[in-house]
Amino acid sequence: MEALRQDDPRRFGRFTALARFDEGASAVRYVARDIASGETALITAARPELAAVPVFSRRFQAEARTAERLAGGWVAPPLDTGDPAETSAGEAEPLWTAAGYVPALPLAEAIGIAGPLPERALRILGAGIAEILSRVHAAGSVLQGLAPGTVLLAADGPRLTAFGPLGAAASAEARPGGQLSVRLGYLTPEQIEGKEVSAASDLFVLGLLLAYAATGTTPFTEGPAEEATRRIAEDEPELDAVPEELRELIANCLAKDPDQRPTAGTVAAELALEGAAGLARGGWLPEPLSAAVADQEARVLALEVPEEDATAEPGQADAPAAPEDARPEDPRTLREPESARTAPEPEDARPLPAPPMDAPALRKPADAPAPQGDGDVGEDRGTTRFLNTGPRPPQNDRPTTQLALPHELTAAAPAAHPVRPAAPLALPAAPVTPQPHSHTHGGPAPYPAAALPAGPAGPGGPGQGPMVSLPLPPAPAPAPDPAASRRTLLTIAAAAVGGLIVGGGSVAALGSGDTARATDDKPAPKPRRTLPGQAPEPRWIYAHPASESSPLTTALWQDELLVVTSESQASAVDLRTGKRLWQRADGAKGQVAPAAGADLVFVASPTEFLWLSPKNGKVVHRVRYTEAFDDLPGLTVGRLAGSSGPVIWFTGSHTVTVKAPKPKKGKKKGKDKEVVEAYFFAYDIVQRKELWRTPVPAGRAPGTPAYRVVAERSADVLVRQDAASLTAAEVKKAKGKGSVRSFDQKTGKLLWSRQYGAASLEAATSGDEDGTLYAAVGQDLQAFEADTTKPLWRVEGSDGSWFGTPLIAGPLIHTTERSRLVGAVERESGRLVWRRSTEVPGTGPAPSLTLSGSGKTLIAADAIQVTAFSAADGERLWKFQDIGSAAPKGETVSASYRTLAFGETVVVQRDRSFYAFPVA
C-alpha cells in the first residue's frame, strides 16, 4: 500500500478512499471506508483515460457483473458499483466497483516476501482457483482473469480479484478512434496459433500460475525473450523446481493440446479432495506471509479518514485536492510489514507487483528517453520477468489478438488492408441479460453466456484499426492455413520483444469502428451459444436453504414437483420455475416415493406413512406404524427397496422377547433373550393397505436388512441384499459370493435364492422383465438366465476396474465402470456398441446412470462431475461441475451428484444445489 496521490479520487459513493492498495494496467485499487457504518472495502477504479472509451466501460461493467455472479467462497461479494452517469456538474463519475476488504497479499508480492510457496500452500492455492474456474466453465464461459497480481493470499485461502482480460492485463491504453489496446500477461499455445480460447485455456494459465508460485519464475524462461512465444507454442515447460508430487498435474495443465488438459474440477479434486477450504483449516500461509497479512490488517484498521472527508455528506463530490505546497513533494509509501523489510531481495526471475507509476524506486532518470508510440513498453514491471531481459527497444505491436466484439461496434475492413488471421480471446463484450424465467429461489444468479467467436483482425495500428464486422448469428472464424499460422506466430513473437514478459505479450484490441454508436454504453444484445463440452444454461437453479439440514431423499412427483426430505422437514419445488412451494415438518427424516395416485405425495417417515397435498403440503392422510402393523410393536421401517405403480416394497424389523425355557428341577432359570425379527413387505400406497409380508433373516445390528429390487417380473420380484447389512454368519456362509432372492408377487413367498457365477457380495446387479440378470463378475459384466443361473454372454471391463449397476434401456444396456468408462451393449448379444470416458479421476464408485425422458441422452454422475452422452453413439455432449458451498469457513461439500430425469429436463443435485438442465 501507499498514500493517496494528489490526483486520486477521495470519494467513491458512500466510501472514502484511505490509501492505494495496488494498481494494474487498467485500474487502481484503493482501501476505502464507509464513514457511517465503518465498513472497509477494496475499491477497483478504472483509469480515467480508459473509462472514457465506451467499449472499455462496457467490458469493465461486464467483468463486475461476472464477479457478482461468482460472489461467495473465494470471490469477495460486491458491495457497490459506481454509476457511470454524469454528475450534476457535468463531470464524468469514476467507473468503479467495491468489494469487501479481506486482509491479503497479491501473489506477486507474497513471492517477493517469502519466495516460492510450499506444497500444501500450492495445493490450497490451486484448488481454490480451480474451484472458481469450475463454476465459470460450468456456465459455458471462460475467465481469462488469472495473473500474479489478480490472485490474493488471505489467512483462510486465496481470493480472485479479476474476472476477465481487463483485470489481468499487463498493459492497456486508449487509442485514437475509440479503440483500446490491451496487452495480456499470459498467452496460451492456441492463442499464439490464432485459435479460439476455451475453458482449457484457463487451465493452461492456471498451470503457469502454479509453476510460478512453486518456483518464483515461469516455466518458459530459458532462452531469449523474443523467442518466448515460440517456446510456449512448441517447447516443453521447465518444471524441475516444482515439487515432484505436483509436477505431473501442472505438466498436464501445460499440455500444448487443449484437449489433453484436465478440467478445473479434476484439478481441484487432485489438489485437495476435501476442498481448498478444508485443507486450509488451521492456517496455510508460511509465517512471513501470515505476519505480513496481519500487519496489513493492522495498518488498514489504523488508517484515519481525512478530516474534510469525515464531515462530507455521503455521495458528495470529491473534495478539491490540496494545494501543491501543502502536500509532500513525494508521496511516502505506508509502512512496510517487518517481514517485508527483513526478507531477502527476490531473484531477477521472481515477479514484482505492479508498482505505482511515480514510485521513487521506479522513476526514470531525467535523461531517460521518452516513450515512442505504443510500441515502447520498456520493462513490464507488472508481470514476471524473463531472466536478464531488461528494457527492450521500441517494437511495432500492430499484429493483434482480438477480443470478441459487439457486432454493432465493428466496421468492415477496407480492401486496401490485408486481413491476417488473429488469435481470438473467447470472452463476450458483455454478458447476456438472464431471461426472467431463469431467476431462482435462493440460488445463485445465472452465469454469463458463452462468448462469440471473434472475426479476423487487421493491422490494428493507432488510428487505422480496420475490423471485420461479426455476423449475427456469429459464424466461426475461418481456420488459418498452416503457413499463415506460422507467419502469424513469428510476427507476434517479433512484435512482442518489448512487452513479452510473462509467457506472452500479444495485444488484444477492442475497437469501436462505428462512430455513430461510439458513445452508446448499453451492452450489445447477443444470442446465447453453448461452447462445445460445456453444460447448457440451466432452466433454473434452486439452493436448499442453509438454515435447514441437507437433503436426504429426492423424487419427482408427476413431472410437476421435486420433493425433498431432510432431517427437519419435507418440501416441494416447482419443476417449472425452481421455486419452493411448501415445506412440512411432519415429513422430517422421511423417504419420498413416487406419486400415490394422481393427487397425493407419499412420504414414509420414521413413525408413519404420510399422504401430502401437492399444492400446499398439508397432510391428507396418515397411517402410523403402531396402527397399521399393530401386531409388530416397535416396528422400524427400513429404506424403501423399490416401487412399481402404487406398490412399494420395504423391509422392517422389531424386537421380541423370547422367554427362557422352564428349568429342570434343581437348575436355575435361564435369561430371557431379545431377538430381532425381520420382514419383507409389499404395500399399496393408493389403497393404503398391506398386501403381504414374509419373514426374512434379520440383518446386521440394529437388525433391519437393506434390500434392493433388481428386477420386477410378472410372477415375482428379484431382490438383492446390500452386503453391509449382512450378519457375520451370513457373510461366512456366502463364501464371498452374492445371491439374489425371488419373492412371489402375489403372496410374498420366498421362491428361491441363487448365486450367479463368481459375482461377489458387493457386485452390482440388475435384471429385466424377460428373466435375464446382469451382474459384475470380477472385472467383467456377465449376463445370466435368472432362473437357471446359465451364463449367456460376457463383456470385458478395463484393467483394475469393475462395473457399476447397469441401466436397461430397450434393446441396450448402458454400462458404467469405476475407471469412469460409460458404454452401451446390446441386451440380447452383449455386443459392445460404444464406450467412452467421462475424463475424471478414477477414484470412488462407478458413476450412476440416468436416461432422459426421450431416451436420447445418457447422464453419468459421480462425486466429481456430471457428463452427458448421446445414448445412441456415445458422443460426449457436455460436462458439469459445481463446487457446492465454497464458503471458506463453511463445511466441505463432498457429496456425489444425483440426477433425476423428466421430459426434456434433467435435475442435477449436489448436496443443497439443484440445477435443471435441458436435454434431448
SVG drawing of the C-alpha trace seen along z (x, -y; Angstrom):
<svg xmlns="http://www.w3.org/2000/svg" viewBox="-58 -26 79 108">
<polyline fill="none" stroke="black" stroke-width="0.4" points="0.0,0.0 1.0,-3.6 -0.5,-7.0 -3.1,-8.6 -1.7,-10.8 -2.8,-14.3 -5.0,-13.4 -6.6,-10.3 -10.3,-10.4 -11.3,-10.8 -14.9,-9.5 -16.5,-6.5 -20.2,-6.7 -20.5,-6.1 -16.9,-5.1 -14.0,-7.4 -10.6,-6.4 -7.9,-5.9 -4.9,-4.5 -3.8,-3.0 -3.8,0.8 -2.1,1.5 -2.6,0.8 -2.8,2.6 -2.8,1.8 -6.5,0.9 -7.4,-0.1 -6.2,-1.2 -7.3,0.4 -8.0,-1.6 -8.6,-0.8 -11.7,-2.7 -14.2,-3.0 -17.9,-3.8 -17.8,-6.5 -21.4,-5.8 -21.1,-2.1 -17.3,-1.7 -17.3,1.0 -13.9,1.3 -13.9,2.0 -11.4,2.6 -12.3,0.3 -11.3,1.1 -11.4,-2.2 -10.9,-2.2 -8.2,-4.6 -10.0,-7.7 -8.4,-7.7 -9.6,-4.1 -13.0,-4.6 -13.7,-7.3 -13.6,-4.6 -17.2,-3.2 -16.1,0.4 -13.8,0.4 -16.7,-0.9 -18.9,1.9 -16.2,4.6 -15.4,3.2 -19.1,3.4 -19.4,6.9 -16.5,8.1 -18.0,6.5 -21.3,8.5 -19.2,11.7 -17.8,11.0 -21.2,10.5 -22.4,13.8 -19.4,15.6 -19.7,14.0 -19.0,16.3 -16.2,18.6 -13.0,17.3 -14.7,14.3 -15.5,11.4 -19.1,10.3 -19.5,6.9 -20.7,4.1 -21.5,1.3 -20.8,0.1 -20.2,-3.4 -22.8,-4.9 -21.2,-5.8 -23.8,-8.6 -22.5,-12.1 -22.7,-14.2 -24.8,-17.4 -21.6,-19.4 -21.3,-17.7 -18.1,-15.8 -17.8,-12.1 -18.3,-9.9 -15.5,-7.5 -16.0,-3.9 -15.6,-1.7 -16.7,1.3 -16.4,2.1 -15.9,5.5 -15.4,6.3 -11.9,5.8 -10.1,9.0 -6.5,8.7 -4.5,10.3 -1.3,10.1 -1.1,10.2 0.6,13.4 3.4,11.5 4.1,9.5 3.9,12.7 6.6,14.4 8.8,11.3 8.5,11.5 8.8,15.2 9.9,16.9 8.1,19.9 5.2,21.4 5.4,24.8 3.5,27.8 0.5,27.6 0.1,23.9 0.3,24.6 -2.4,27.2 -4.7,24.8 -3.9,22.0 -4.5,24.2 -7.6,25.9 -9.2,22.6 -8.7,21.1 -9.8,24.3 -13.0,24.2 -13.7,20.8 -12.9,21.9 -15.1,24.9 -18.1,22.6 -17.2,20.4 -16.7,23.2 -19.9,24.9 -21.8,21.9 -20.0,22.2 -17.8,19.2 -14.0,18.5 -12.4,16.5 -9.1,15.1 -8.6,13.2 -5.5,15.0 -2.2,13.3 0.2,13.0 -1.4,9.6 -5.0,10.8 -4.7,13.5 -4.6,12.5 -3.4,14.7 -5.6,14.3 -5.3,16.0 -8.0,18.5 -7.3,19.1 -6.8,17.5 -9.0,14.7 -9.5,13.8 -9.9,10.2 -10.1,10.1 -12.8,11.6 -11.7,11.0 -8.8,9.8 -9.1,6.2 -8.4,7.0 -5.5,9.3 -4.0,7.1 -0.2,6.4 -0.8,3.0 -3.8,1.2 -4.1,-2.1 -6.8,-4.1 -6.1,-4.7 -7.4,-7.3 -10.8,-6.4 -12.3,-4.9 -10.0,-1.8 -8.5,-0.1 -5.3,1.9 -4.9,4.5 -1.6,6.4 -2.1,9.7 0.4,11.1 -0.1,14.8 -0.6,16.4 -1.6,19.9 -0.5,22.1 -3.9,21.9 -3.9,18.0 -0.4,17.9 -1.7,20.2 -4.7,17.9 -7.3,20.3 -10.2,19.6 -9.7,19.8 -11.8,22.1 -12.1,23.4 -8.9,25.4 -7.0,22.0 -7.8,21.1 -6.2,24.4 -3.0,23.6 -2.8,20.2 -3.5,21.9 -0.6,24.2 1.7,21.2 0.5,19.6 1.1,22.6 4.5,23.2 5.4,19.6 4.1,19.9 6.1,23.1 9.4,21.7 9.3,17.9 9.7,18.0 7.8,19.1 8.2,22.5 9.4,21.0 12.2,18.7 15.2,20.5 16.3,18.7 15.9,15.2 12.8,13.3 12.0,12.7 11.6,16.4 9.2,16.9 6.1,17.2 7.8,20.0 8.7,21.8 5.2,21.6 3.9,23.0 6.5,25.7 8.8,26.4 8.2,28.5 7.9,26.5 10.8,26.4 9.3,27.9 12.3,29.4 12.0,27.0 8.2,27.8 7.5,30.3 7.5,33.8 4.0,34.5 2.6,31.7 4.8,31.9 2.6,34.2 -0.6,32.3 1.0,28.9 2.6,30.5 -0.9,31.8 -2.3,28.3 0.5,27.0 -0.2,29.5 0.0,27.9 -3.2,29.7 -6.2,28.1 -8.0,31.5 -5.2,33.1 -5.6,30.7 -7.6,31.7 -10.8,30.0 -10.9,27.5 -12.9,29.9 -10.3,32.6 -7.5,30.2 -9.4,29.1 -10.0,32.7 -6.5,33.8 -5.0,30.9 -7.4,31.0 -10.0,33.8 -11.6,32.3 -11.7,28.9 -9.4,25.9 -11.3,24.6 -11.0,28.0 -7.3,28.3 -6.7,24.7 -8.2,25.1 -5.7,24.3 -3.7,21.9 -1.9,22.3 0.5,19.4 4.2,19.5 5.0,17.5 6.4,14.4 3.3,14.1 0.9,14.6 2.8,11.8 2.6,9.6 -1.1,10.2 -1.7,9.4 0.5,6.3 -1.5,5.1 -4.8,5.6 -3.4,3.6 -2.3,0.8 -5.7,0.7 -7.5,0.5 -5.2,-2.3 -5.9,-4.4 -7.8,-7.5 -10.4,-9.2 -9.2,-12.7 -11.0,-15.4 -12.5,-17.1 -13.9,-13.8 -15.2,-12.7 -17.7,-15.6 -18.7,-15.3 -22.2,-14.0 -22.4,-10.6 -22.4,-10.9 -20.8,-14.4 -18.4,-15.1 -14.7,-14.7 -13.2,-17.4 -10.7,-19.6 -7.1,-18.4 -4.9,-20.2 -2.5,-22.9 0.8,-21.6 2.7,-23.2 0.5,-21.7 1.4,-18.2 4.7,-16.3 6.9,-16.6 6.9,-12.8 4.0,-10.7 5.6,-8.3 4.7,-4.7 2.9,-3.4 5.0,-1.5 6.0,1.9 5.5,5.0 8.5,6.1 8.6,9.3 8.9,7.4 11.8,5.3 13.8,8.3 13.1,10.6 15.9,11.1 15.7,9.4 13.9,11.6 15.8,13.0 15.6,11.5 13.1,14.1 10.7,13.5 7.6,11.5 7.1,8.0 3.7,6.4 2.6,3.6 4.2,0.6 3.0,-3.0 3.9,-4.8 5.6,-7.5 7.1,-5.5 10.6,-6.8 12.3,-3.5 11.0,-3.1 11.2,-6.7 13.1,-7.1 16.2,-9.4 15.7,-12.8 17.6,-11.9 15.7,-8.7 14.3,-8.6 10.6,-9.3 8.2,-6.5 8.0,-6.4 4.5,-5.4 2.6,-2.4 5.4,0.0 7.8,-1.5 6.7,0.6 10.1,0.7 10.4,3.2 7.0,4.6 7.1,4.5 3.5,5.7 4.5,9.2 7.0,11.9 10.3,11.0 12.4,13.4 16.0,13.7 18.2,10.7 15.9,9.3 15.7,5.7 14.1,2.9 13.7,3.6 13.8,1.2 10.6,-0.1 8.7,2.5 5.8,2.4 2.8,4.2 0.4,3.9 -0.4,7.7 -3.2,8.0 -5.1,10.6 -8.7,9.6 -11.4,9.9 -14.9,10.9 -16.6,7.6 -20.1,6.4 -21.5,6.7 -22.5,3.1 -19.1,1.8 -17.2,3.2 -16.7,1.8 -15.8,3.6 -12.1,3.7 -11.1,1.6 -9.9,3.5 -6.5,1.8 -5.5,3.5 -4.8,7.3 -6.6,9.3 -4.4,11.5 -5.7,14.4 -5.9,13.4 -6.0,15.3 -9.4,14.6 -10.0,14.3 -13.3,16.0 -15.0,13.5 -18.2,11.6 -18.1,7.9 -20.9,8.0 -22.9,10.9 -26.4,11.7 -29.1,10.5 -30.7,13.5 -34.3,14.2 -37.0,13.7 -37.8,17.4 -34.3,18.2 -34.4,16.5 -34.2,18.8 -35.4,19.2 -32.5,18.9 -30.0,20.0 -27.1,18.1 -27.7,15.9 -27.1,17.5 -23.6,17.0 -22.7,15.0 -23.4,16.5 -20.7,18.1 -18.5,15.9 -19.0,15.1 -16.1,16.0 -14.0,13.1 -13.6,12.2 -10.2,11.8 -8.3,8.6 -6.5,6.2 -3.2,4.4 -4.9,2.5 -2.4,-0.3 -3.3,-3.6 -6.0,-5.4 -6.4,-2.9 -7.7,0.2 -9.8,1.9 -12.1,4.5 -14.1,7.2 -17.7,7.0 -19.1,10.0 -22.1,11.6 -25.2,12.2 -25.7,15.0 -21.9,15.5 -20.0,17.6 -16.8,19.4 -13.6,17.7 -12.0,19.3 -9.4,21.9 -6.0,20.4 -3.8,22.4 -0.6,23.7 1.7,21.4 -0.4,18.4 -0.5,19.6 3.3,19.9 3.7,16.4 1.4,15.1 3.3,16.8 6.6,15.4 5.2,11.9 3.7,11.9 6.9,13.2 8.9,10.4 6.4,7.7 6.3,8.8 10.0,8.4 9.4,5.2 6.3,6.5 6.6,10.3 7.4,10.7 5.0,13.3 4.7,16.0 3.2,13.7 2.5,10.1 0.3,10.0 -2.2,7.2 -5.9,7.5 -7.8,4.8 -11.3,3.7 -12.4,1.2 -15.5,-0.9 -15.3,-1.5 -18.9,-2.6 -18.6,-6.2 -22.3,-6.8 -22.7,-4.5 -19.3,-5.1 -20.9,-6.7 -23.7,-4.1 -22.7,-2.4 -25.5,0.2 -24.3,3.8 -24.9,5.3 -27.6,8.0 -26.2,11.3 -27.6,14.8 -26.6,17.4 -24.2,20.1 -23.0,23.1 -19.3,23.9 -18.6,27.5 -18.4,29.6 -19.9,27.0 -23.3,27.6 -26.3,25.7 -27.7,22.8 -29.9,24.3 -33.6,23.6 -33.5,22.8 -31.2,23.2 -32.6,24.0 -30.5,23.8 -31.8,25.7 -31.8,23.2 -28.6,23.2 -30.7,22.8 -32.1,26.4 -30.3,29.7 -29.0,31.2 -31.4,33.2 -31.8,36.9 -34.0,38.2 -35.4,36.7 -38.0,37.8 -40.1,36.4 -43.9,36.2 -46.0,36.4 -43.3,34.3 -44.6,31.3 -42.8,31.3 -39.3,32.1 -40.0,33.5 -37.1,33.3 -36.8,34.7 -34.3,33.7 -33.8,34.1 -36.2,31.3 -38.9,31.5 -40.3,32.4 -40.5,29.7 -41.6,29.4 -40.0,27.4 -42.0,26.4 -40.3,28.2 -41.3,25.4 -39.7,22.5 -37.4,23.9 -39.2,22.1 -40.0,23.8 -43.8,24.1 -44.1,25.5 -42.4,27.3 -43.8,29.7 -42.2,30.7 -44.3,33.9 -42.1,35.3 -38.8,34.9 -36.3,37.8 -38.7,39.3 -38.3,41.2 -40.2,39.9 -41.7,42.3 -43.4,41.8 -46.9,40.5 -49.6,42.0 -52.1,41.8 -52.7,38.7 -53.3,36.3 -51.1,37.1 -47.4,37.2 -46.3,40.1 -43.6,39.9 -42.5,42.6 -41.4,41.0 -39.7,43.0 -43.0,43.4 -45.8,43.2 -46.8,43.1 -47.9,39.7 -50.0,38.6 -49.5,34.9 -51.3,32.4 -49.1,31.4 -50.5,27.9 -49.6,26.9 -48.0,29.9 -51.0,30.4 -51.3,33.9 -54.3,35.5 -53.9,39.0 -51.5,40.5 -51.1,44.2 -49.0,44.8 -47.0,47.9 -48.4,48.7 -51.8,48.9 -51.1,50.4 -48.8,53.1 -50.2,53.4 -49.0,57.0 -45.4,55.8 -44.9,53.4 -41.9,51.1 -41.6,51.8 -38.7,50.0 -39.2,49.4 -36.0,49.6 -35.3,47.9 -37.6,48.4 -36.4,51.4 -38.3,50.3 -41.6,49.4 -43.9,50.2 -47.0,48.2 -48.9,48.0 -46.9,50.7 -43.8,50.1 -41.5,52.8 -39.6,52.2 -38.1,54.1 -38.8,53.7 -37.9,55.3 -38.9,55.3 -37.5,56.8 -39.3,59.6 -38.5,61.2 -38.0,64.9 -38.5,66.3 -36.1,68.8 -37.4,72.4 -38.6,73.6 -35.5,75.0 -35.2,78.6 -35.6,79.4 -32.7,78.1 -31.5,75.8 -31.6,72.0 -33.9,70.4 -32.0,69.0 -32.2,65.4 -34.8,64.2 -33.4,63.2 -34.1,60.2 -34.4,61.4 -34.8,59.3 -37.5,60.4 -37.4,59.0 -39.9,59.0 -40.1,58.0 -43.3,56.1 -45.4,55.1 -47.7,52.1 -50.3,50.4 -49.9,46.7 -53.1,45.8 -55.4,48.2 -53.3,47.6 -53.1,51.3 -50.6,54.0 -50.5,56.6 -48.2,59.1 -45.3,59.7 -42.8,62.5 -40.2,63.3 -36.6,62.9 -33.3,63.2 -32.5,60.2 -29.7,58.0 -26.6,56.7 -27.4,54.7 -29.8,53.0 -31.4,55.7 -33.3,54.4 -31.8,55.8 -31.3,53.5 -32.9,54.8 -33.0,53.5 -35.4,54.8 -33.2,55.5 -36.0,56.7 -39.8,57.0 -41.4,59.8 -45.0,60.7 -44.8,63.5 -42.1,62.4 -39.7,59.7 -35.9,60.3 -34.2,58.8 -30.6,58.3 -29.4,57.6 -26.8,55.0 -23.6,56.7 -23.2,54.1 -26.4,55.3 -25.5,59.0 -24.6,60.5 -21.2,62.0 -22.7,65.5 -24.3,64.8 -21.1,63.4 -19.2,66.5 -21.9,68.8 -21.9,66.9 -18.1,67.6 -17.6,64.3 -20.5,64.8 -23.6,62.7 -27.1,64.1 -30.5,63.0 -33.8,63.9 -37.1,64.4 -40.4,63.5 -43.8,64.3 -45.6,61.1 -49.0,62.1 -48.1,63.8 -44.6,62.7 -43.5,66.3 -39.7,66.8 -39.4,68.9 -35.7,69.4 -32.2,67.9 -29.4,68.3 -25.8,67.3 -24.5,66.3 -21.1,67.3 -18.3,65.5 -20.4,62.4 -19.2,61.1 -21.3,59.9 -20.8,56.3 -21.2,56.9 -23.6,54.5 -26.6,56.4 -29.6,55.6 -32.3,57.6 -35.1,57.2 -38.6,58.4 -37.5,61.2 -35.7,63.0 -32.1,62.0 -29.8,60.9 -26.7,58.7 -24.0,58.9 -20.4,57.7 -18.1,60.7 -14.6,59.7 -13.6,57.0 -16.3,58.1 -20.1,57.7 -21.9,61.0 -25.5,61.9 -27.3,64.9 -30.7,66.6 -32.2,65.6 -34.0,68.9 -31.2,71.3 -28.0,69.2 -26.9,70.2 -24.3,67.7 -25.4,66.0 -22.6,63.5 -19.8,61.5 -18.4,58.0 -14.8,57.5 -14.0,54.5 -10.9,52.3 -7.9,53.5 -8.1,52.8 -11.7,51.7 -15.2,53.1 -18.7,52.5 -21.3,50.5 -25.1,51.0 -26.1,51.2 -29.1,49.3 -31.5,51.2 -32.9,49.2 -34.9,51.0 -32.6,53.1 -29.5,51.7 -27.8,51.9 -25.9,48.9 -22.8,49.8 -20.7,47.9 -17.2,48.7 -15.1,47.5 -12.5,46.5 -15.0,43.8 -15.9,45.6 -19.5,45.4 -20.9,47.5 -23.7,49.4 -24.0,53.1 -26.7,55.0 -29.1,56.5 -29.5,59.8 -26.0,60.5 -23.7,58.5 -22.1,56.8 -20.3,53.6 -21.9,50.7 -19.8,47.9 -17.6,47.0 -16.5,43.5 -14.7,42.0 -16.1,39.2 -12.5,38.0 -12.4,37.6 -10.1,39.2 -10.8,42.9 -11.5,42.9 -14.6,43.9 -17.5,46.0 -18.6,46.2 -20.8,43.3 -24.5,43.7 -26.6,43.6 -29.8,41.8 -31.6,41.7 -33.5,38.7 -37.3,38.9 -36.8,39.4 -34.0,42.0 -31.7,39.9 -29.3,38.6 -27.4,40.7 -26.3,38.9 -23.4,40.2 -22.9,38.7 -20.2,39.3 -18.6,37.4 -16.7,35.1 -18.7,34.4 -21.9,34.9 -21.3,36.0 -24.0,36.1 -23.6,38.6 -25.6,39.3 -27.2,42.6 -27.1,43.8 -23.4,43.4 -21.7,42.2 -20.8,38.7 -19.9,36.6 -22.3,33.7 -21.4,31.7 -19.9,31.8 -21.0,30.1 -19.2,29.4 -20.4,27.4 -18.2,26.8 -21.2,26.5 -20.8,24.5 -17.4,22.8 -17.5,20.6 -14.0,20.6 -15.5,21.3 -18.3,23.5 -18.5,27.2 -16.7,29.0 -19.0,30.4 -18.0,34.0 -21.5,35.4 -21.9,37.2 -24.1,35.8 -27.6,37.2 -29.7,36.9 -33.4,37.2 -34.9,37.0 -38.3,36.0 -39.5,34.9 -36.7,32.8 -35.1,31.9 -32.6,33.5 -32.3,32.2 -28.8,32.4 -28.3,32.3 -25.2,31.9 -26.0,31.6 -28.0,28.4 -27.8,27.2 -30.2,28.3 -29.9,27.4 -32.5,28.1 -30.7,28.7 -32.5,29.0 -31.7,32.3 -32.7,34.1"/>
</svg>
